[in-house]
Amino acid sequence: MKNRVTISLLPLAAVFIAAAFFAGDALAQCGTEKDSACGQKDKACCGTCDKGAKTCSSEGGCDKAALCCPFSQCLVSGKKLADVKNPIVFNHEGRNIYFADAASFEKFKADKDAYVKKFDHAMKTVQASYYPLNRCVVSGDKFPEGKEPVDYLYKDRLVRFCCPSLIARFDENPTKYLAKLDAAVIAQQKEKYPIKTCIVSNSKLDSMGGAYDHIYGNQLVRFCCKGCVPAFNKNPGKYMAKLYQAWNTPKPTAPAAAAAPLKPKSPKKPLPKKTVPAPKPKAAKTGC
C-alpha cells in the first residue's frame, strides 16, 4: 500500500478536502518576523526560532507565556531537544512534555500549573499558524468572519470549533473527527513535503514499499516504515528540528539561462558595378 496513515481515514466530505488546500505551503511560509517591544524578533512558527531565544510571541510585545517551539524545545530551559540524548518525558492529559535534564523537570514540578499553561499557549499559537481547516471539524460550518474560532487541545493536537458546545460532541468520538483533520493535514502538506528520506532512518521514503504517514501536532511526518515511529516518539524534537529546517530552507533555483550571443551580421557584399558597354563605332558611309 503506497500511503499509510496512523489513524485509518473515514470517508470524508469533499468540502473538507477542498478547504485543506487554502494553505498548501503554510509551513514553508510561517515564521514571519516583526520587531517586538522587548527588542527581539517575534516568530509564530518553530522553523525559524533560533539564536537561543526561549520565548517569543505572535501577538507582539514581550510575551513570556509563549515558547518559540514547544515541539523541539525544553519547556523550562529552552534548550533544543536535538542536542539532548535522552530527554525526560512527562505526560499531561495525553500530550508529552519534554525536558532537557532533571533540574528542568524539578523546576517544572515546583510550578506545574504555570508551566502547563505556558506550554498549552505555545502549542495553540504555533499550530494556529498552519491549521489546515477554515471550518469547524464537527459541524462543517465556516468560522465566522471577524470572530476567533474556539481552540481546544486534544493530546498534542489543536482542534478548532465554531462554538464551545461542540467540544463535548468531539470528545464522544475523537477518532471520527481527527480523521477529517488528518486528511486536511495530508492534503495541505504532502505535495510540498520537503524531505525525500525518512527523518529517523535516512532511508528513502519508498524503500520499504511506501511511505508511512504520521501526524504529530497537526504536522505531517513521513517515515520509511511504521517501525520508525517508536524511535521518533523518544525524542520528537530531535527529528522535528530536521523537518523545520527543511521547510524553511529555500529551494535552490536554477540560474537563468544565459542569453545566446548575438551572431555578428556578415558584412554586406557590395553590389557589382554595372558596366556600360562601349558604343560600337558606326560604319563609314561609302558612296556609290
C-alpha positions, 0 to 999 in steps of 0.5 A: 500500500503506497500511503499509510496513515496512523489513524485509518481515514473515514470517508470524508466530505469533499468540502473538507478536502477542498478547504485543506488546500487554502494553505498548501505551503503554510509551513514553508511560509510561517515564521514571519518576523516583526520587531517586538517591544522587548527588542527581539524578533517575534516568530509564530512558527518553530522553523525559524526560532533560533539564536537561543531565544526561549520565548517569543510571541505572535501577538507582539510585545514581550510575551513570556507565556509563549515558547518559540517551539514547544515541539523541539524545545525544553519547556523550562530551559529552552534548550533544543531537544536535538542536542539532548540524548535522552530527554525526560518525558512527562505526560499531561492529559495525553500530550508529552512534555519534554525536558532537557535534564532533571533540574528542568523537570524539578523546576517544572514540578515546583510550578506545574500549573504555570508551566502547563499553561505556558506550554498549552499557549505555545502549542495553540499559537504555533499550530494556529499558524498552519491549521489546515481547516477554515471550518469547524471539524464537527459541524462543517460550518465556516468560522465566522468572519471577524470572530476567533474560532474556539481552540481546544487541545486534544493530546498534542493536537489543536482542534478548532470549533465554531462554538464551545458546545461542540467540544463535548460532541468531539470528545464522544468520538475523537477518532471520527473527527481527527480523521477529517483533520488528518486528511486536511493535514495530508492534503495541505502538506504532502505535495510540498513535503520537503524531505525525500528520506525518512527523518529517523532512518535516512532511508528513502521514503519508498524503500520499504514499499511506501511511505508511512504517514504520521501526524504529530501536532497537526504536522505531517511526518513521513517515515520509511516504515511504521517501525520508525515511529517508536524511535521518533516518539523518544525524542520528537524534537530531535527529528522535528528540528530536521523537518523545520529546517527543511521547510524553511530552507529555500529551494535552490533555483536554477540560474537563468539561462544565459542569453545566446550571443548575438551572431555578428551580421556578415558584412554586406557584399557590395553590389557589382558595378554595372558596366556600360558597354562601349558604343560600337563605332558606326560604319563609314558611309561609302558612296556609290 
